[in-house]
Amino acid sequence: MGMLDLREILEKNKEYYIKRLAELVEIDTHVLGHGIDGGLEKEGQDYLARLLREMGARLRLDPLKEADIKRCHELWHEGNLGHKLEKRYNLYAGFGTEGRGRSLILNGHMDVMPADNEKEWKSPPFEARIEGGRMYGRGTADMKAGLMASVMAVQLLKDAEREIPGELIIASVCDEEGGGNGSVQALMSGLRADGVVVCEGTGDELILAHMGFVFFRVEVEGKSCHSGEKKAGVSAIEKAIKIIEAMHEMEHEWLLKYRHPLLPSPSLNVGVIRGGSAGSTVPSECCFELCVHYIPGQMNYQGLVGEIEDLISRVSRSDLWLEKHPPKLTVYQAGGGFEMGEGQSLVESFQRAYSLVRKKPVQITGSPAGCDSRLWRNIGGCQTIQFGPGNLAQCHSTDEWVEIDSYLEAILIYAELILDFCAA
């Protein structure tokens, strides 16, 4: 069967494919406290397991385990420790034949962000409302449309009586919104393939790079006294500002030094600052937190941490107080950068599949936001791309939505990619 037949079968069965997405959206699978306090993914994973079992998948359930997250953190500086992991499991569903052709993983996450501002939504966030060619609901764009499109791509091939020419694995993971622990678990459990598609929403573009990120906390000590006798004390806030100003100078140097064809320049954002107790008291302590987004390849975790450490040390040596009371630096979250060369076989297969469906070449771009692509590429060593229905602007937003046509087109593109890539 050719592309015309696949599209005809999609058109014939699209109400079923849309219904399956709506059913998944209406299951509340939100994370608690950015995953630290757990997540409600289980009911969604149970639903998907039943559906995939009906489709004839080889199923493997993989509970999230702190020991594996810790091991990855020690080896790769990836994984977020101390999250509540009870009743949270990954689901891996195999189709096709192992050891024949190429293997391909379609990766998506079951967890969604909370919808605590429910009164601001035009309709309940966990009700799949269809209006004006869009499906509204929490998790539609981020990323249940991508996850279900990967499953329905297999269903489309079954409906078309097309055989998967290699091995295909659907990997539905938990705790992505908590920093990627689900895909970390999958990798620590040995899941690998010749190619991986992270099915996050990309606004009809192919993402081949994203920024790395490191979150730092800097704690500065001062000496408290009444503000009327300020000379007897040391303002921790003023000392912190001295460090922040040096950091902004370093950020400016990065803007002049680093360039990437798909990504913005590195950036440093001080997002939180806490210190002092009253306007009449010289503050004895100040703490600020920052996030650095860096370019993959040209910069890395170890080098960046060393650069921040050196900067704080340099500022401290120039200040009599800080030299004797050095600030405390802590890294509390990090994720690597991601990039993939255009000449790789998975990229070329995707370009052919996309052109066949969309009748135009795909636009290649990069993303300032990190996702699980980095894990599959950097830890797994897999050829990795990012493409899916939905767009970044809708992620985590009120009245989140996905275009139904983009969901259906993604099903077609994934199906063609499976046939092209796995056949080699």
Secondary structure, DSSP 8 states (H G I E B T S, - for coil): --HHHHHHHHHHHHHHHHHHHHHHHTS--BBSTTTTT-B-THHHHHHHHHHHHHTT-EEEEEE--HHHHHHHHHHHS-S-TT---TT-EEEEEEEE-TTSS-EEEEEEE--B---TTGGGSSS-TTS-EEETTEEESTTIIIIIHHHHHHHHHHHHHHHTT---SSEEEEEEES-TTTTSHHHHHHHHTT---SEEEE----TTEEEEEE-EEEEEEEEEE-B-EEGGGGGGSB-HHHHHHHHHHHHHHHHHHHHHH---SSS---EEEEEEEEE-S-TTEE-SEEEEEEEEEE-TTT--HHHHHHHHHHHHHHHHHTSHHHHHS--EEEEEEEE--EE--TTSHHHHHHHHHHHHHHSS--EEEEESS--THHHHHHTT--EEEE--SS-GGGTT-TT-EEEHHHHHHHHHHHHHHHHHHTT-
